[in-house]
Amino acid sequence: MAKTLSDEVAPNNITINNILTGNFLTDRIKHLYPTKEELDTVTNAIPLKRLGKPEEFGALVAFLGSEQAAFITGTSIQIDGGLVRSLL
């Protein structure tokens, strides 16, 4: 869908991208995994062995909205610490 929509709006200098997220250390994650053991299970499944920081997600969003990313469109970008082991 991002590829199709990006083709339609690109002539207007509008970029369309997907951000495919993994687990980030948010209040929601803390609620879903309230014990250290549960949180460790989730964290250990991530190759980087940690949860993402919300500011790391924000940095990607800010970059995609910046002039430096003006030539990136119609793509999906994973930000998951290596959790997904397949290519898109």
C-alpha positions as CSV (number, residue, x, y, z in Angstrom):
1,M,0.0,0.0,0.0
2,A,2.8,2.4,0.8
3,K,4.4,1.8,-2.6
4,T,1.1,2.4,-4.4
5,L,0.2,5.5,-2.4
6,S,3.8,6.9,-2.8
7,D,3.5,6.6,-6.6
8,E,0.3,8.6,-6.5
9,V,1.5,11.5,-4.2
10,A,5.2,11.7,-5.1
11,P,4.6,14.3,-7.9
12,N,3.4,16.6,-5.1
13,N,6.7,16.0,-3.1
14,I,4.9,13.9,-0.5
15,T,6.7,10.9,0.8
16,I,5.0,7.8,2.3
17,N,6.8,5.2,4.4
18,N,6.0,2.5,6.9
19,I,7.8,2.2,10.3
20,L,7.8,-1.4,11.5
21,T,8.4,-1.3,15.2
22,G,9.6,-3.9,17.7
23,N,9.2,-3.5,21.4
24,F,10.0,-0.1,23.0
25,L,10.3,0.6,26.7
26,T,7.0,2.3,27.2
27,D,4.3,2.3,29.9
28,R,2.3,-0.2,27.8
29,I,5.2,-2.7,27.7
30,K,5.7,-2.3,31.4
31,H,1.9,-3.0,31.9
32,L,2.0,-6.0,29.6
33,Y,5.1,-7.5,31.2
34,P,4.9,-6.4,34.9
35,T,7.6,-8.7,36.3
36,K,11.3,-8.7,35.6
37,E,11.1,-12.3,34.5
38,E,8.4,-11.5,31.9
39,L,10.3,-8.4,30.6
40,D,13.6,-10.4,30.5
41,T,11.9,-13.0,28.3
42,V,10.8,-10.3,25.8
43,T,14.2,-8.6,25.9
44,N,16.2,-11.8,25.5
45,A,14.4,-12.5,22.2
46,I,15.8,-9.3,20.7
47,P,19.3,-9.8,19.2
48,L,20.5,-6.4,20.7
49,K,19.3,-7.8,24.1
50,R,17.4,-4.6,25.0
51,L,14.1,-2.8,24.3
52,G,14.1,0.2,22.1
53,K,14.1,3.7,23.6
54,P,11.2,5.9,22.6
55,E,13.6,8.6,21.6
56,E,15.2,6.1,19.1
57,F,11.8,5.8,17.5
58,G,11.3,9.5,17.6
59,A,14.7,10.1,15.9
60,L,13.6,7.9,13.0
61,V,10.3,9.7,12.6
62,A,12.0,13.1,12.7
63,F,14.5,11.9,10.1
64,L,11.8,10.7,7.8
65,G,10.0,14.0,8.1
66,S,13.2,16.0,7.4
67,E,14.7,17.3,4.2
68,Q,17.5,14.7,4.5
69,A,15.0,12.0,3.8
70,A,13.2,13.7,1.0
71,F,14.3,11.0,-1.5
72,I,13.0,8.1,0.7
73,T,9.5,7.0,-0.2
74,G,7.4,3.9,-0.7
75,T,9.5,1.8,1.8
76,S,9.1,0.0,5.1
77,I,11.8,0.5,7.7
78,Q,12.2,-1.9,10.6
79,I,13.3,-0.5,13.9
80,D,13.2,-3.6,16.2
81,G,16.8,-4.3,17.4
82,G,17.0,-7.2,14.9
83,L,13.9,-9.1,16.2
84,V,12.4,-9.8,12.8
85,R,14.8,-12.3,11.1
86,S,13.4,-12.1,7.6
87,L,13.7,-9.6,4.7
88,L,10.6,-7.7,3.8
